[in-house]
Structure formats: C-alpha cells, structure tokens
Amino acid sequence: MTVRGAAQQVAVEIVARLADTDRVLSVVTARSNLDHPPGMPPRSPWSPLSLSDGHPGLALLFAEFAHGDARYRAHAHAHLAAAGRALVSSPSDGLFAGLPAVAFAARCAQQTPDDYSNLLRPVEERLTAGLRARLTAEAERLDAGMPGMPGPVYDVIGGICGLGRYLLNWAPAAPDLLMEILAYLVRLTDPVSAHGHVVPGWWVRGAPSLGQQAHYPRGHFNLGLAHGVPGVLALLALASEAGAEVEGQSEAITRIVEWLLGRRIDDHRWPAAIPFDAEAVGAFVTESSGPGWCYGTAGVARALFVAGRALDRADWQRTAIHALLGAVRDTKTMSDFGLCHGWAGLLHIAWRTTLDSGDQALADHLPELVNRMVEGFDSTVPFGYRSDDAGGRRGPHRAGFLEGAAGIALALHSWASGSGPASPWESALMLS
C-alpha cells in the first residue's frame, strides 16, 4: 500500500470509530478519562460546545468528509443538533467555544447558502454583538492611554483574531465589523510606554498561563500562533490577500515580522513567550517552544509565510520554509499526535506550505511525518491514538478537533487527498 493509501485508511478508520456518538460520549466522559490540571479539580476533556473537544469539533470532521460523500452529512448534522440544544444565550469569548464554535462548524457543513440559516442568523447576531462590546472596551483602554491588556484579548482561540477569521470567511455577516477588527489590530502594533520602557503594544500584563506569574512578574509577549502576535500577523496578512485592508495594515505586518525575526533561536526556532523585563532590555531568550502549531516553529513559520505572500516578500517566505525544514528534521520533542502541538499540526502546516510554495525539500519530508503518524495508530485504543502524558495530567482518550482523533483524521485525509480541504476547517487554525 502507498503512503497516501495508508494515511487515508487510518483517517477513514478514525471516522468510523467516531461515527457512533453514544460510544464516543461514553469514552470521553468516563471517570477514567479525566484530566488532572495542576492546582485544579479533575475535569472531563469533553465540553459539548467546544471546537477543540466537543460537538462542533466533531462536526468539522464529518462536514469535511461529507463534501466528498453525502453519507457523512447525517453525522455532521447530529453533532450540530446536539450543540444547538446545548447553546446558551450569551456569546463566548472566542472562536473555540460556545456560539462562535457552533457557527463555525455550521458554516463548514454548509453545502448550499441556505443550510443552517435558521441556526446561523440568531447566533451570528449575538456573536457580532459580543465582539462589538469587546472592541469598544479595547478602544476605551487604548484611548485612555492604558498600555497592556489583562490577558490575550486578541488571540485566535479565545479572542478577537479568531472571530476576525470567521468574519473574513463570511464577511457578509458584518463587513464593517471586520474593518474595525483590522483597525484595532493595526493600532495594537503601535509601541507603548510601560514601566519606564517603550515596548510593543501587544504586551499582555499577565502570565501566559496559571502558575507562571513568578516567571512573568510584569507580564509577557506571546509568540504562539494560538495565543500570541503571530495570530495577529496571520489575520492581517490573510485579510490583505482577500482585499480587506485598512490604513497602516502593511506597516503593521512589517512591524510584527521584523520583531519575530529578531527573536529567533538558531535561525529557525522561537520561544513561547518573552518576559516583559527581558524584552525591555533586549535580553535574548534561548528556550525554544518546539515545533508545534499552538506554540512553536510550525505556527510562527506559517504566519511568516502568509505575510511574505501577502506583501510579496520572497525573503520572508524563504525564512518560513527554512524554519519548517528545521522543524520537520527535529521532532525529538514530539510526544503527541494532535493538531495543537503534535504530529498532525506539523504535518498539516508543512503540507499546506508545500502546496502553496512548491518547495521540493519540504515535500520530501512529508512522507516521513505521515509514516510516523500511521505507525502510531493503535487499533486497541478507542479512537486509534492515546492523548495522555507521562505526568498523568491528561486523560487518555480525546475525540476532538484540536487535540484529539478528529484533528488527526483531518490532517491525514487532507494530505492523502493531495489538494486543499473541501471545507474551510483549517482557517480556524489561521493557516489559510
């Protein structure tokens, strides 16, 4: 069997294992499958309204397969219906939970403009109302001269960038609001003064995550595509390519790229975050965040590549490809198969960039990544792959999109197809 055939076979097997919704729920919600986050009570990885590990994420998988085989439409619809029944009245913070997650999955499942229109109309109204409120709060903060934000308000997972990507896909929902988002992000790249130093305006006053405050007493600058300024860069660049531009957008893109290029480690890696005090004095951070999508080389490199394409900067594109080559050659820190920080994310980003660039050196490495994923499939595990870690902090079975089996199947299926996805699921990751 060819490598492509083996990849597709694994993807189809995962889909078959995820088709029985009752069985999936019994596995992911079992007491033996709880996560144990440090300092917090044990909890299930499953959240019904999550794009990461919930009904919307599984709907993405079946929606993609349904574009090629109508038999899968019923499974996508079943997950959307389950999510619809769980909806609450108020919008969540970002694309990966609540109303936006359901709306994104429904849009990906659409095969005609009228599909799910009764669901989408009220959901998008509430989504845009919540987003306008967040933009208003940020405008008031910036107008008042208050540098820094309490958390990554702009991020892809829970913030403004993820919702901006939704509007960029389906701008008729609120074209003026998309322009407001772009103007806000451009303004966010203006330098600010804080603690006696001039620093980039995307400074976050808190730590990247709970329990890290001692390492980031004055906050940080985030370099992850999921939570940091690479997400801002990707959205600005993708919007420019789509013809959605505001004043200063090209300059903002250049400002972010130059900042990122100045903080590389060994020319092809990046830290996850830089403490305020290190950035303020120009101290070099040498701890790499690995090759992942959420934090690491793959995510940053993809954002750089799209920026280079948008502004016709071949040098940025070459830098991005060089970084990706470094990532696919150095996977010793990989211990996970998912999209977020594992093999599937690295494969999909490398494949998408190969498809866009035609780079043969990068293409030559893809079968190695696919073989590693195919060999990792375990038929004795409910969804084919385990997601627990050596420290016992994570439950062993995840069905979802971002860290689970659905995302692995999407990456393998996309590579095996040899062409771009039939639905825009990858735009949730800010990759296209």
N, C-alpha and C positions, 0 to 999 in steps of 0.2 A: 504493500500500500504506500502511496506517496505521502509526503509530509502534509500536504494540503488535505488529502483524504483522511488522514489520521486526525488532524485538527478538527475537521468538520464532524467526524464520527464522535469525538469527545463532546463537541458542542451539542450535537443532537441528543446524545445520551443525557447530558445535564438537563436539557429542556424536557426530556421525557420524565426525569426524576422530579422536576419542579411542576409538572402538569397537575398532579394530584394536590390540590390546595389544602385539603384536610390533613394529608400526611405531612406536608411542608410545615403547617402550623403546629402539628403535634411535636415535630422535631425541634423547631426553633424556639418554642415556648416552654420546653421541658425544663424541669428544675435542674437537671444535669447539664443544661446548656447555658447557664447564667454567666454573665461577665462579672468580674470582681475588680472594679476600678479602685485604685488606691484611695483610701480615706472616705469611701462612699459605700452605701449598702449594695449588695449584689443586685443585678438587674438583667432582664432579658435583652438580648441584642435586637429583638424584633420590635418594631414600632409601626403600627398599621399605616400611618400617614407619612412614612419616611421614604424618600427617594433612595436612600442608602440601603436600608434594611426593612422594607415594608411593601405593602401592596403596589404603590406607584413604581418602585424599582423593578418588581417582577413584571408589571405591565409593560415596562420598556422592553424587556427581553421578548415577550410574546408579540408585542407590536412589531418589532423588527422582523421576526420570523413570519408574521402574518402578511407582510408586504410581498413575500415570496410564496406563501402557502396559506390560503384562506382558512384552513382548519384551525390555525392558531388564534384567529380573531376572537373566538369564544373565550379563550383563556385570558387574553388581554382584557376583554370586557368584564370578565368575572372579577379580576383584581381591581379594575376601575370602579366597578359597582360596590365592592367591599370598601374601598377607600371613600367613595361618596357617602356611604352610610356612616362612616366614622368622622366625617367633616365637622368641624366646629365653626362658629360664626365669625371668628376673628382671624385675620391672616397671620401667618407665622413670620419670622424674621427673614427667611431666605428661601432659595430655590429648593433646598433639600428636605423641607418639612412642611406639612400642612397644606394649605390651599395652593401655593405655588407648585409643590411637588405633584399634586393631583392634576393640576392644569397642564404641567409639562408632559406628564405621561399621557394625558388625553390627547394633547396636540400631536405627540409622536404616533399615537394609534390612529389618528385621522387618515382616512383614505379618500374622503370627499370633504369639501369645506363645511358641510352640514353635520358631519359626525360629531357627536357630543356637544353640539351647540347649546343645548339646554343646560348642560353642566357648566360649560365654559363661560357663558355670558355672566352669570352672577359671581362666579369665582373670580374672573378677571376684574370685575368691578371692585371687589373687595381687595384683591391683590394690589391694584393700582392705587386705591385709597390709602392703604397702609404704606406703600412706597412713597407716595407724596408726603406723608407725615414724616417719614424718616429723612427725606431730602430737606424738608423745611427745618427740621431740628438741626441738621448739619449746617445748613445755610446760616442759621442763627448763631451757631457756635463759631463759625468762621467769621461772620460779620462782627462778632463781639471780640475778635482777636484772641480766642482761646485755642492755643495750639494743642494738638494731640487729641485722641479720642479714647474713651474708656476701654474699648475693645475693637476688633477689626470690623467696623461698621461697613466697610466697603467690600468684604470678602466674597468669594464665589459660593461657599457652602451656605452661609447664613446671612449674607449681606447684600449690598446694593449691586455688586458686579454680577452675581448670579441672576438676579431679577432683570438686570440690564440685558443679559444674554437672552433671556426669554423674550424681551421686547424686541430685540434685534431680529430674532427669528420671526416673530409675529407682530411687527411694528404697527399694523392697523389697530391693534388693541389700544395703543396710546402713543402715537408718534411724537407728540410734544414732550411726553414724559421721558422718552429715550434721549431726546436732546438735552433735557435737564440733567439726566444722569451723566452724560458725556461732559457737560459743562462743569458739573461738580467734580468729576474725576480729574479734569484738567486743572481745576483750581487746587485740588488736593496735592498736586505735584509742586506747587509753589513752596519755596523754603519758608520755614517759620523759626522764630526765636524762642528758645526754652532753656531754662537753667544756665543762662549765660552763653549759649551756643546757638549757631544757626544750623538747622538740620532739615532734612526732607519733610514735607508736610504730611506724609503718610505715617508719621510717628504714632505709635499706639502707647498709651500711658501704662497699660497693664502688662503682665507677662503673657507669653504665648499660650500657656495652659495652667490649670490649677497646680499648685505645689511648686511653681517655678519662680515665685516672686523674689526669693533670695538671690537668684541669678540675674534678675532683671529689675532691680530696685527702682529704676526710673523709666521702666518700660522698654520697648524694643522696636526694631524694624524687621518686619517679617518678609522672608524670601521664599515662602511656599506658594505655589500656584493656587492651592486651595484657599489659603488664608492671608496671603500677602500681596505685595505690589506686583508680582508677575501676573496676577489675575487682572489687575487694573490695566497693565500693559496689553494683555491679550484682548480684553474687551475694546480698548481704544483702537487697536490695530485691526481687529475684525470689523469694527464699525467703519473705519476708514475704507476698508476694502469694499464694504457694502454701500459706500456713498453717503454714510451718515457722519457728518463732521461738524464740529463747532470751532470757533476761533481758538487758536493755540493748541489744537489737538496734535499736530505733527511735532511741535516743540515739546509737548508733554511726553510723547512717545520717546523722543530722543533723550530727554532728561532721565527717564526711567532706565532706558537701555544703557546709557553711559554709567549710571550708578551701579547697575547689575554687573557690567563688565569690569568695573573697578573693584568688585568684591569676590572675584573668582578665587578658587583654591586650585592650584596646579593647572590653571588654564581651562579646566572643564568641570569643576565641581563648585558647589555653593554651600554656605552654612544655612541652617534652617532659619536662624534669626540672629540679629546683631543687637547686643545691649546698647541702650542709649549712650552710656558713657564711652563705650568702645567706638561707636560711630562719631561721637562728638570730637574725639581726639584723633580719629583716623587710625585706630588700632586694628591690626589685621586679625580676623577671626579664622582659625585654621581647622576647626572641627566641621567635617562635611556631614551633610544630612542624607547622603546616599543617593540612589538612582531613581527614586520614586516619583509619582505624579503629585501627591499632596505636598510633600516637601522633598526637594532634591533635583538632581540634574535633569531628569526627563521633563518635568513640568516647566522648569525655568527655560530649558532649551527650546521647548515648543513655543513658548511665548516669544522668545527672541526670534525664532524662525518666522513666525507670523508677522512680527514687527518689521523684520527685514523685507519680507514680501510686500507689506503694505506701503513702505516708504522706498521701495526699490533699492535696498541696501544689501547688495550681494555679500558684503563682508560680514554683516550680522548673520545672514543665513549660513555662511561657511562656519562661523563660530558655533552656531547652534548644532550643525551637523557634526562638527568636531567633538562637541561636548557629548552628544548622543552616542557617538562611536566609543568614547571613553566609558560611558555608562554600560553599554551592552558588552564591553570587554571586561568589565569589572563588576561582577554581580555577587561577590562573596558575601555581601551583607544582606542579600535577599533571603527572606525566610517565610515569605507569604506569596500566595498565588493571585491575590485580588487586584483590582484596578487601582485602588487607592495608593498603596505603597509596595505593590508586589509585581510579579512577573507579567500579569495581564496588562497592567498600566504601562510598563516599559515596552512590551510588545506593541501595544496599540499606538503609542506615541511614535515609536521607531518606524512602524509600518506606515502610519499616516504621513510622516515626514518623508519617508522614502517615496510614497505615492506622489507627493507634492513636488519633490525635488528631483527624482530620478537618480539619486545618488547610489551608485552601484556598491560601494564599500559598505554602506549601511544595509542595503538589500541583502548582501552576502551573509550578514549576521542573523537575519530574521529566522531562518530555519533552526538555528541553534536555540533561540528563545522558544520557538514553538515545540521543539523536541523536548525541552526541559519541562514545559507545561504538560505535554501529552504523557510523558513518563511519570509525572506527578499525580496523574489521575489514579484514584484508588476506588475500585468497584465495591469495596466493603464499607465505604463511608456513604452516608445517606445522599449527599449531593456531589460526591466524587472527590472533594477536597476538604481537608481539615483547616480550620482557621484559628485554632488555639495557639498559644505561645508557651515558651519554656517556663515562664514565670507563673503560669496558671491564672493569668488575669482575664483571659478571653475564653468564652465558651467555644466548643469545638466545631459547631455547625452554623454556618451563615448561608442563607439562601439568596441574599440581596444583591443589589447592583454595585455598590461602591466597594464593599469588602468581601462579597460572597460569590456564590456559584453563578448567579445571573450575569454578573460582570465578566467573569472568566469566559462563559459561553459566548458573550457578545464579542469579546476580543478575538477568540479563536475563530468564530464564524466570519467576522469581518476579514481577517487575514486569509482564511480559506477561500472567500469569495473573490479575492483579487481586485475588488473595487470598493468604493466608498459605501458606508451603510445606507440602506434604503430609507431609514428614518433618521432624524437628527439627534439621536440619543447622545452622541459624543459631544454635542455642544454644551451639555450640562457640565462637562469637564473643561470647558473653554478651549477645546482642541481645534475646533473649526467653527 
